[in-house]
């Protein structure tokens, strides 16, 4: 077998040779890489030299290079372009990789060397960056169980391996539910209320899935949300909405409810083994928030304001519905439909009027323009590169001095082989440990793919998503650190959303809209009256949006405050209990109900941490005011501070210090509440 993982890669920009890599290459590649990584670790442990930063910490940073390479390719494909073979390998490798990592971080001899370097840290002239890497390395060992007794280490390793298997199965179950459902639209009555572009997208979805019906709605957010906004068929809205909120909760082989119960049970035991009262205490100990009480205080402050706002919004929607002869109470499947009607009444904004000005190519250009104005970057498309899917595109990123900064890959369209949502990832991270290594950064989204020859038209929310994920991409592309451990987005979970959410602000700048919101057919710029209405409507429906998000964050927090127990928790009962306690409005659902809450159950990245978006939103609202205060959204000096202390700094500093270096102080919640229209 011609194995591409056994060769040096000569592709442009060091790009993986995707045209040569097949599913069958991954198992042997993983096997070799694990052996090589263990050999690297043995070399560190068996060194006859006294432990120092170079032969222990830097050696750990270099160890496992081959495994990193295989991991980055495999997990990106498993998320963005999977198949049955990859899913089988994913189920097999998840627990093996978890056990491999546990064995390293629980290795007593290796941790002893790390401790010796830590003990002499004040005597060896380490730089601030090296001290930071040393501190984070030591923390990782301790949080992985390095100080536990032998029998506790065995149990913790078992827990971590099992959690890896459960997270993989959870993710695959959600994908199964998302890809197996389509709502067929067979005739003109079924299409009532849908615009021409929405009909085109529904037709393309039906063709992509080889359906007999001429049109279809899928559970991709870019398909179902417009349908819920515009379809005048209440019965079809209810059917689609029910399928959407019941993902992962079907009585079938892919029911996620028992998986969640076991995940929460094991996470609680893991936390107790490591000396924490709950898993939330364990996870938050390593963040800006630090404690569950800090998180709850922020969420409750926003919840109270949002609930009052949502009550006003519901009254307005019901009044509008009554005026149209609909006397039934507003249900969750109705909210988006009547909210869209009310937005049209109040602000004279019709999504079908706006979308022709928000073509995908123009929004990409707008994001590139903003990055150039702020940070001096230019994006040059590289056609002809062999990427992992025909829909993916690649751009070389260069700076003002024409120096190569990164390769940026974008993959925007939904397909059955891709999990839902939007995210940033990488095929290679920036570092300077052994020469200048520049990153290969990936943005993945799930916009509805247009018919051949047609432009992809985005909603305003889609355009925000593009800017959001591009903000993450810039965090990876602009990284300028020495060590891989602190590269790019390797920062505290409740800080990582700052660069992405902050970047969203520039989409709404009039200068950006005038330049890039051009009508897809006439090329005329968006009318000033429409810009004024968009800006006037910025806080419209924010009570609803804040409720559906904050409810998910509160449920996440409370689920992870469970005490260890011999009994498996009844997750759905706990979810209902939390929602009843906070007074969840009947007409709004959680943005992510537990059985499909991939942020917190596909892995533990955002577990007890979904609040992070809100925490970071406090930061981003305050951070953008630094530009507002100058009167220039592209102010050069502020942009330089932003680049130096946030986008390029990776995890060089604790996040509160990084933010203070940029802003001169820490933020308050008032800028956030003003941004959302929840406070004067």
NORHUMO-V454215 format. One record per backbone hydrogen bond with DSSP energy under -0.5 kcal/mol. NH is the residue of the N-H (numbers start at 1). CO is the residue of the C=O. E is the energy in kcal/mol with one decimal. If there is no record, write none. Layout:
nh=[NH NH]
co=[CO CO]
e=[E E]
This chain:
nh=[3 4 6 7 14 15 18 18 20 21 25 26 28 29 30 31 32 33 34 35 36 37 38 39 40 41 42 43 44 45 46 47 56 57 57 58 59 60 61 62 63 65 68 69 70 71 72 73 74 75 76 77 78 79 80 81 82 87 88 89 90 91 92 93 94 95 96 97 98 99 100 101 102 103 104 105 106 107 108 111 112 113 114 115 116 117 118 119 120 121 123 124 126 131 132 133 134 135 136 137 138 139 140 141 142 143 144 145 146 148 153 154 155 156 157 158 159 160 161 162 163 164 165 166 167 168 169 170 171 172 173 174 175 176 177 178 179 180 181 183 184 185 186 191 192 194 199 200 201 202 203 204 205 206 207 208 209 210 211 215 216 217 219 222 223 224 225 227 228 229 230 231 232 234 237 238 239 240 241 242 243 244 245 246 247 249 252 255 256 256 257 260 261 262 263 264 265 266 267 268 269 270 271 272 273 274 275 276 280 282 283 284 285 286 287 290 291 295 296 297 298 299 300 301 302 303 304 305 306 307 308 309 310 311 312 313 314 315 316 317 318 319 320 321 322 323 324 324 325 326 327 334 335 336 338 339 340 341 342 343 344 345 346 347 348 349 350 351 353 354 355 356 357 358 360 363 364 365 366 367 368 369 370 371 372 373 374 375 376 377 378 380 380 381 382 383 385 387 392 393 395 396 397 398 398 399 402 405 406 407 408 409 409 410 411 414 418 419 423 425 427 428 431 432 433 434 435 437 437 438 439 440 441 441 442 443 444 445 447 454 457 458 463 464 465 466 467 468 469 470 471 472 473 474 475 476 477 478 480 486 487 490 491 495 496 498 501 502 503 504 505 506 507 508 508 509 512 513 514 515 516 517 518 519 520 523 526 530 531 532 533 534 535 536 537 538 540 542 545 546 547 548 549 550 551 552 553 554 555 556 557 558 559 560 561 562 571 574 575 576 577 578 579 580 581 582 583 584 588 591 596 597 598 600 601 602 606 609 612 613 614 615 616 617 618 619 620 621 622 623 624 625 626 626 627 627 628 629 630 631 631 632 635 639 640 641 642 643 644 645 646 647 648 650 651 652 657 658 659 660 661 662 663 664 673 674 675 676 677 678 679]
co=[1 2 3 4 11 12 16 386 17 17 22 23 24 25 26 27 28 29 30 31 32 33 34 35 36 37 38 39 40 41 42 44 52 52 53 53 54 56 57 58 59 62 64 65 66 67 68 69 70 71 72 73 74 75 76 77 417 83 84 85 86 87 88 89 90 91 92 93 94 95 96 97 98 99 100 101 102 104 106 107 108 109 110 111 112 113 114 115 116 118 120 121 121 127 128 129 130 131 132 133 134 135 136 137 138 139 140 142 141 145 149 150 151 152 153 154 155 156 157 158 159 160 161 162 163 164 165 166 167 168 169 170 171 172 173 174 175 176 177 217 182 215 184 187 189 191 195 196 197 198 199 200 201 202 203 204 205 207 206 185 202 183 178 446 220 220 221 223 224 225 226 227 192 232 233 234 235 236 237 238 239 240 241 242 244 246 250 252 248 254 248 256 257 258 259 260 261 262 263 264 265 266 267 268 269 270 272 271 560 278 279 280 281 283 284 284 289 291 292 293 294 295 296 297 298 299 300 301 302 303 304 305 306 307 308 309 310 311 312 313 314 315 316 317 318 319 320 321 322 321 325 331 331 332 334 335 336 337 338 339 340 341 342 343 344 343 348 349 350 350 351 352 354 355 456 359 360 361 362 363 364 365 366 367 368 369 370 371 372 371 398 378 396 379 394 381 382 385 389 410 408 380 406 378 396 403 399 397 397 439 395 407 441 393 443 447 415 79 444 442 440 440 437 482 482 435 432 431 435 436 405 428 407 439 425 409 423 411 412 451 455 358 459 460 461 462 463 464 465 466 467 468 469 470 471 472 473 474 648 483 484 487 489 492 492 495 497 498 499 500 502 503 504 504 505 506 509 509 510 511 512 513 516 524 356 519 517 527 527 528 529 530 531 532 533 535 537 539 541 542 543 544 545 546 547 548 549 550 551 552 553 554 555 556 558 559 569 570 571 572 573 574 575 576 577 578 579 579 585 548 593 594 596 597 597 598 599 606 609 610 611 611 612 613 614 615 616 617 618 619 620 621 622 623 623 624 624 625 627 627 628 627 632 635 636 637 638 639 640 641 642 642 643 646 486 649 654 654 655 656 657 658 659 660 669 670 671 672 674 673 673]
e=[-1.3 -0.7 -1.6 -1.2 -2.0 -1.7 -2.2 -0.6 -2.2 -1.2 -1.9 -1.5 -0.6 -1.6 -3.0 -2.5 -2.4 -2.4 -2.6 -1.8 -2.5 -2.5 -2.4 -2.0 -2.1 -2.3 -2.6 -2.0 -1.6 -2.4 -2.7 -1.0 -1.2 -0.7 -0.5 -2.9 -0.7 -1.9 -1.9 -1.7 -1.8 -0.8 -2.6 -2.0 -2.1 -3.0 -2.6 -1.5 -2.8 -2.7 -1.1 -2.2 -2.7 -1.1 -2.7 -2.5 -2.9 -2.4 -2.0 -2.3 -2.6 -2.1 -1.9 -3.4 -2.1 -0.6 -0.8 -3.3 -1.9 -2.5 -2.3 -2.4 -2.5 -2.5 -1.4 -2.5 -1.9 -1.2 -0.6 -2.6 -2.2 -1.4 -1.9 -2.7 -1.8 -2.0 -2.3 -2.5 -1.2 -1.5 -1.7 -0.5 -0.6 -2.5 -2.1 -2.3 -2.6 -2.4 -2.6 -2.5 -2.5 -2.5 -2.3 -1.9 -2.3 -3.1 -0.9 -1.5 -2.4 -1.7 -2.4 -1.9 -1.9 -2.8 -2.6 -2.0 -2.4 -2.7 -2.2 -2.4 -2.8 -1.8 -1.8 -2.6 -2.6 -1.9 -2.4 -2.7 -2.2 -2.3 -2.4 -2.1 -2.2 -2.1 -2.2 -2.4 -2.5 -1.7 -0.8 -2.8 -0.8 -2.6 -0.6 -1.0 -1.3 -2.3 -2.2 -2.3 -2.3 -2.3 -2.4 -2.3 -2.3 -1.8 -2.2 -2.9 -1.3 -1.5 -2.5 -1.1 -1.1 -1.9 -0.7 -0.6 -2.2 -2.7 -1.8 -1.2 -2.5 -1.8 -2.0 -2.5 -2.0 -1.1 -2.4 -2.5 -1.8 -2.6 -2.9 -2.5 -1.8 -2.0 -2.6 -1.2 -0.9 -2.3 -2.0 -1.4 -2.4 -0.5 -0.5 -2.5 -2.0 -1.9 -2.7 -2.9 -2.1 -2.7 -2.6 -2.2 -1.8 -2.7 -2.5 -2.1 -2.4 -1.5 -1.6 -2.7 -2.5 -1.8 -2.9 -2.6 -1.2 -1.1 -1.8 -0.8 -1.7 -1.6 -3.0 -2.0 -1.7 -2.6 -2.9 -1.9 -2.1 -2.9 -2.6 -1.5 -3.0 -2.9 -1.5 -1.8 -3.1 -2.0 -1.6 -2.2 -2.7 -2.0 -1.9 -2.3 -2.6 -2.0 -2.0 -2.6 -2.5 -1.9 -0.9 -0.8 -1.9 -2.8 -0.8 -1.8 -1.3 -0.5 -2.3 -2.7 -2.1 -1.5 -2.7 -2.5 -1.7 -2.0 -3.0 -2.6 -1.4 -0.9 -0.6 -0.5 -1.4 -2.0 -2.9 -0.5 -2.2 -2.2 -3.1 -2.2 -2.4 -2.1 -2.0 -2.1 -2.4 -2.6 -2.2 -2.1 -2.1 -2.7 -2.4 -2.6 -1.8 -1.0 -2.6 -0.5 -2.8 -0.6 -2.9 -0.7 -0.9 -0.9 -1.5 -2.5 -2.5 -3.0 -3.0 -2.3 -0.5 -1.8 -2.2 -3.5 -1.3 -1.9 -3.1 -0.5 -3.3 -2.5 -2.0 -2.7 -1.8 -2.6 -2.5 -2.7 -2.8 -1.4 -1.6 -1.3 -0.6 -0.6 -0.8 -2.8 -0.8 -0.6 -0.6 -2.1 -2.7 -0.5 -2.9 -2.5 -2.9 -2.7 -3.0 -2.5 -0.7 -2.8 -2.3 -2.1 -2.3 -2.3 -2.2 -3.0 -2.7 -1.9 -1.9 -1.5 -2.2 -2.6 -1.6 -1.6 -2.9 -2.8 -2.5 -1.4 -1.7 -1.9 -2.4 -2.2 -1.6 -1.6 -2.9 -2.6 -1.2 -1.0 -1.4 -1.2 -1.2 -0.7 -0.8 -1.4 -0.7 -2.3 -2.9 -1.7 -2.2 -2.4 -2.0 -3.1 -1.9 -2.0 -1.8 -0.7 -1.9 -2.7 -1.8 -2.6 -2.6 -2.2 -1.7 -1.2 -1.8 -1.6 -2.1 -2.4 -2.2 -2.6 -1.7 -2.8 -2.6 -1.0 -2.1 -2.6 -2.4 -2.5 -2.2 -2.6 -2.7 -1.5 -1.3 -0.9 -1.2 -2.2 -2.8 -2.3 -2.3 -2.5 -2.3 -2.6 -2.3 -2.1 -0.8 -2.6 -1.5 -2.6 -1.8 -1.6 -2.2 -1.2 -1.5 -1.8 -1.4 -2.7 -2.0 -1.2 -1.1 -2.3 -3.1 -1.4 -1.8 -1.4 -3.2 -2.4 -1.6 -2.9 -2.6 -1.0 -0.6 -1.4 -0.6 -1.1 -2.1 -2.6 -1.2 -0.9 -1.0 -1.1 -1.8 -2.7 -2.2 -2.1 -2.4 -2.6 -3.0 -2.5 -1.8 -1.8 -3.0 -0.5 -2.3 -2.1 -0.7 -2.1 -2.7 -1.9 -2.2 -1.5 -3.1 -2.6 -2.3 -2.3 -2.3 -2.1 -1.0 -2.6 -1.0]
